[in-house]
Every structure is written in structure tokens, then in C-alpha cells.
Amino acid sequence: MNGTEKYIQKICKQIEIAVNRKIIGFPDALWLSDIFKQKKFPISASTVARMYGLTTSASKPYKSTLDHLAKFLEYDNWENYIEDQSKHHFSANHFLTEEANGFSQSVLEMALNLKRYDAVQIMLEKYTYFENNAVHFSTANLIGKYVKINQYDEELLKVLANSKAGQSLFYECFVDEENENDYFSKALFIHYLPKVTNKQDIFFVYSYLLAQYSYSGTIQKDLIEEYKRVAKNIHIEKQHYHLLSRYFECNILIDGIENKLQSKVQNYLTTISNYALSIEKNEWLLARSIRVLLHFGLKKIF
């Protein structure tokens, strides 16, 4: 097996874990192809089938396909994925057994399924994967799925809020923009916010809440004032691209709500354009900025 084939097999296993489904038949390949397309990664079902050995082919995956797979796991491209994976030995046993310093994703899932939150807490105490990698990504998706299934389970949310790993995996990593029935907003405000002291984390909570309520038309003045107070302590030039995008989104929202946006649009466009040229993954900044400007009907500027 050459190096490329080894990494293709590895990423295929990691993607199965991330989506929580084994790809063992063509219906699974169709399903995964749809998941890819929803994320704007056009990978056909036939290509998925070849990748997972469901059909035979002498042809190798295109470089663009490998890039899509890497980006699905939040890497920049295929080369970046290989570089990261070569730094540490990845083993599927990290998900299936307790070999990885006692953490087992399968035990965690069983505990979540049985609502044995004492066991969930034990697994969180053993969790060591705080880097932006496949383990963290897939574990966050797993926990987020069960929080949704259990429909705002106070006991589970408290366990997650009281643990560094729980905070990182759910409140900080699993960001649900759909926020059905405000469950994520309530979890952030009631359980997470009282536990954090980091100003970036506090800013994230208020920026998320402000955007959610503003778009739904239920914004409250005290939330705007609290956001303004928190935002004063943020040095925007040093922020992660996600927080940078939320900063501009919320500031535009507030100016729009306070009828100040029209006079500031050009300044926003200039500033956002400058930042977009200088930061990584500027699509977040551009997407959130365009969304909020369109929200106020400013279509002609595009």
C-alpha cells in the first residue's frame, strides 16, 4: 500500500466516524454524497463508492476530490491533512477502545444513549484531544447529536458545562445556527456563560445570542447594551476569523436596528474588504457580512 492509499483509507474511516455511519453499501454512498453536497463539496455517489471499495476501479481519486474530503474534516486541503496526520499515529482504536489515555468514543456514545451521565463525566475527564482534528470534530458532533435528541436535558447540559472538555466539545465547538426552539441559546446563557471567564468566550455567547434574536425579530435592548459592553474588551485584530465575522455581523445588526446603517455602509464595506484580504478562511467574514446587509435590504451594493 503506497502512502496516498494509506491516507485515503484513513480519511475514509475518519469521515465514517464524523458522520456516525458506516459506508457499507451503495445506499450509504448515496447518503454520504448528499451530505457532502449539502456542505458544498460535490462528490458523486459513484466516487464515494469507489473510495470505500464498494466498486472496483483502476483510476485514482482526483486531487480536487481529496481536497474536498480534507475540507470536510476542516483541513485547508489534502496536503494540509497529510501533514497533520503524519505528526501523530492515528488509530481507529482511539474511538473504539480505551487505549487512548482511557478515552473511548464508543463508551461515551453508549453512556449518552443510556443517559448515564456519570459515565459521560468520566469519559470527559479522560478526554485529551483539544486540537482541531478528526477526534475532536467527530466527538463534538456525537455530543451535539445527543443533546438534540434529548431535547434540552438539563442534567446533560450541566455535565457538559462543568467540564473543560464538555465546554470545548459542545458549547464552543458544536455551534448550531439552526438553534431549534432556542435550545442552544438557552444552553449557552444558562449553563455555559456562568462558568467562563475568558473574554473571547463571553463575547461569543453575546454575539451568538444577539444574532439569533435579531434575525428572529425578538431583539431586546438590554442584550444590545450587554453586547456593546463586552465588545469593548475585544481587540478585534487578534481574534479568530469566526469571532471577527461575528463582530462585524453584530455591529451591522445593531446599526441597522438603531437606523444608523445607511451612513456607515461604505465604511463597513471598505473595512471588511481589507480584513478579507488579510485573514485565513475569509469566507466566514464575507458570508456573515453579506447575510446581515441583505437582511436590511441592501441588495444594490452588491
C-alpha positions in Angstrom: 0.0 0.0 0.0 1.6 3.3 -1.0 1.4 6.5 1.1 -1.5 8.1 -0.6 -3.7 4.9 -0.4 -2.9 4.7 3.3 -4.1 8.2 3.9 -7.2 7.7 1.7 -8.2 4.7 3.8 -7.5 6.7 7.0 -9.7 9.7 6.0 -12.5 7.4 4.9 -12.6 5.9 8.3 -12.5 9.3 10.0 -15.3 10.5 7.9 -17.4 7.5 8.8 -16.8 8.4 12.5 -17.6 12.1 11.8 -21.0 11.3 10.2 -21.6 8.4 12.6 -22.5 6.0 9.8 -20.7 3.0 8.2 -20.4 3.2 4.4 -21.0 -0.5 3.5 -23.4 -0.3 0.6 -24.5 1.9 -2.3 -27.4 3.5 -0.3 -24.8 4.6 2.2 -22.7 6.1 -0.6 -25.7 8.0 -1.9 -26.4 9.3 1.6 -22.8 10.4 2.1 -22.7 12.1 -1.3 -25.8 14.1 -0.3 -24.1 15.1 3.0 -21.0 16.3 1.0 -23.2 18.3 -1.4 -25.0 20.0 1.5 -21.6 21.2 2.6 -20.8 22.4 -0.9 -18.4 19.5 -1.7 -19.6 18.0 -5.0 -18.6 14.3 -4.6 -20.7 11.9 -6.6 -22.1 8.7 -5.1 -20.1 6.6 -7.6 -16.9 8.3 -6.4 -17.8 7.7 -2.8 -18.5 4.0 -3.6 -15.0 3.7 -5.2 -13.4 5.4 -2.3 -14.9 2.9 0.1 -14.2 -0.1 -2.1 -17.8 -0.8 -2.9 -16.9 -0.8 -6.6 -13.7 -1.6 -8.4 -11.8 0.9 -10.5 -8.2 1.4 -11.6 -8.4 5.1 -11.6 -7.2 7.1 -8.6 -9.2 9.9 -6.9 -8.8 13.4 -8.4 -6.8 15.9 -6.4 -10.0 18.0 -6.1 -11.9 15.1 -4.6 -9.1 14.6 -1.9 -9.2 18.3 -1.2 -13.0 18.1 -0.6 -12.6 15.2 1.8 -9.9 17.1 3.7 -12.0 20.2 3.9 -15.0 18.2 5.1 -12.9 17.5 8.2 -11.9 21.2 8.4 -8.4 21.0 6.9 -7.3 23.5 4.3 -6.5 20.9 1.6 -5.3 17.4 1.1 -1.6 18.4 1.7 -2.5 20.0 5.0 -4.4 16.9 6.0 -1.4 14.6 5.3 0.9 17.0 7.1 -1.2 17.0 10.2 -1.8 13.2 10.2 1.9 12.5 9.8 2.6 14.2 13.1 0.8 11.6 15.1 -0.2 8.0 14.6 -4.0 7.8 14.1 -5.7 4.6 15.2 -9.3 3.7 14.9 -8.8 2.1 18.4 -8.8 5.6 19.8 -12.5 5.6 19.0 -13.3 2.0 19.8 -11.3 1.1 22.9 -9.8 2.7 26.0 -6.2 2.6 24.6 -6.1 6.4 24.1 -5.3 7.5 27.7 -8.6 5.9 28.8 -10.9 7.9 26.5 -13.3 5.8 24.3 -15.7 7.4 21.9 -17.8 4.2 21.8 -18.1 4.2 25.6 -19.1 7.9 25.5 -21.8 7.2 22.9 -23.1 4.2 24.9 -23.3 6.4 28.1 -25.1 9.2 26.2 -27.5 6.7 24.7 -28.3 5.2 28.1 -28.3 8.6 29.8 -25.6 7.5 32.2 -24.3 11.0 32.7 -21.9 9.8 35.5 -20.2 7.7 32.8 -20.2 10.7 30.4 -18.5 12.8 33.0 -15.8 10.1 33.5 -15.1 10.0 29.7 -14.9 13.8 29.6 -12.3 13.7 32.4 -10.2 11.3 30.3 -10.6 13.4 27.1 -7.3 14.9 25.8 -8.0 15.8 22.2 -8.3 19.6 22.2 -6.7 20.2 18.8 -8.6 20.8 15.6 -8.5 17.2 14.4 -10.8 14.4 13.5 -11.2 13.1 17.0 -12.3 16.5 18.3 -14.6 17.1 15.3 -16.3 13.8 15.5 -16.7 13.8 19.3 -18.3 17.2 19.1 -20.8 16.1 16.5 -21.6 13.0 18.6 -22.3 15.0 21.7 -24.3 17.6 19.8 -26.4 15.0 18.2 -27.4 13.5 21.6 -28.1 17.0 23.1 -30.6 17.5 20.3 -32.1 14.0 20.7 -32.6 14.5 24.4 -34.3 17.9 23.9 -32.6 20.2 26.3 -31.7 17.7 29.0 -30.7 19.9 32.0 -28.6 17.2 33.6 -26.5 16.6 30.4 -26.1 20.3 29.8 -24.8 20.8 33.3 -22.3 17.9 33.0 -21.0 19.5 29.8 -20.8 23.0 31.3 -18.9 21.8 34.4 -16.1 20.1 32.3 -13.4 21.8 30.3 -13.8 19.0 27.6 -17.6 19.4 27.7 -17.4 23.1 27.2 -15.0 22.8 24.3 -16.8 19.9 22.6 -20.4 21.2 22.9 -20.6 24.9 23.8 -17.5 26.1 21.9 -17.2 23.6 19.0 -20.8 22.5 18.3 -22.3 25.7 17.1 -25.9 25.2 16.0 -27.1 28.1 13.8 -30.5 26.4 13.4 -31.0 26.6 17.2 -34.3 24.7 17.1 -36.6 26.0 19.9 -33.7 28.2 21.2 -32.2 25.1 22.9 -28.6 26.2 22.0 -29.2 29.8 23.0 -30.7 28.7 26.4 -27.8 26.3 27.0 -25.2 28.9 26.3 -26.8 31.6 28.5 -28.0 29.4 31.4 -25.3 26.8 31.7 -22.1 27.9 29.9 -21.9 31.7 30.4 -21.8 31.5 34.3 -18.8 29.1 34.0 -16.5 31.0 31.7 -14.2 34.0 32.4 -12.4 34.2 29.1 -13.5 37.4 27.4 -13.5 35.8 23.9 -15.8 33.0 25.2 -18.1 35.6 26.8 -18.1 37.7 23.5 -19.0 34.6 21.5 -22.1 34.0 23.7 -23.4 37.5 23.4 -22.6 37.8 19.7 -24.4 34.5 19.1 -27.5 35.5 21.1 -27.6 38.9 19.5 -27.6 37.5 16.0 -30.1 34.8 16.8 -32.6 37.1 18.3 -32.1 39.9 15.8 -32.8 37.7 12.8 -35.9 36.4 14.5 -37.2 39.9 15.3 -37.2 39.4 19.1 -34.1 41.5 20.0 -34.1 43.2 23.4 -32.3 46.5 24.2 -30.6 45.1 27.3 -29.0 42.4 25.1 -27.7 45.1 22.7 -26.2 47.0 25.6 -24.6 44.0 27.1 -23.1 43.1 23.8 -21.7 46.6 23.5 -20.1 46.4 26.9 -18.5 43.0 26.2 -17.3 44.1 22.7 -15.4 47.0 24.2 -13.0 44.5 25.7 -12.2 42.7 22.5 -9.1 43.5 20.4 -10.6 42.6 17.1 -7.3 42.5 15.2 -6.2 39.5 17.3 -9.4 37.4 17.0 -10.0 34.1 15.3 -11.8 34.5 12.0 -15.1 33.2 13.5 -15.2 35.9 16.2 -14.1 38.5 13.6 -17.0 37.6 11.4 -19.4 37.7 14.4 -18.0 41.1 15.4 -18.9 42.7 12.1 -22.2 40.9 11.8 -23.4 42.1 15.2 -22.2 45.7 14.8 -24.0 45.9 11.4 -27.1 44.4 13.1 -27.1 47.0 15.8 -26.6 49.9 13.4 -29.4 48.5 11.3 -31.7 48.2 14.4 -30.8 51.7 15.5 -31.3 53.2 12.0 -27.6 54.2 11.7 -26.6 51.7 9.0 -27.1 53.7 5.8 -24.5 56.3 6.7 -22.0 53.6 7.7 -22.3 51.1 4.9 -19.4 52.3 2.8 -17.1 52.3 5.8 -18.1 48.8 6.6 -17.5 47.6 3.1 -14.1 49.1 3.0 -13.1 47.7 6.4 -14.5 44.2 5.7 -12.8 44.1 2.3 -9.4 45.0 3.9 -9.8 42.3 6.6 -10.9 39.7 4.0 -7.6 40.2 2.1 -5.5 39.6 5.2 -7.1 36.7 7.1 -7.5 32.9 6.5 -10.9 31.5 5.7 -12.3 34.9 4.9 -15.5 33.2 3.6 -16.9 33.4 7.1 -16.4 37.1 7.3 -17.8 37.7 3.9 -20.8 35.4 4.3 -21.9 36.8 7.6 -21.4 40.4 6.4 -23.4 39.8 3.2 -26.1 38.0 5.2 -26.7 40.9 7.6 -26.6 43.5 4.8 -29.2 41.6 2.8 -31.2 41.3 6.0 -31.7 45.1 5.9 -32.4 45.1 2.2 -29.1 46.5 1.0 -29.0 44.5 -2.3 -27.9 47.2 -4.6 -24.4 47.5 -3.0 -23.6 44.0 -4.5 
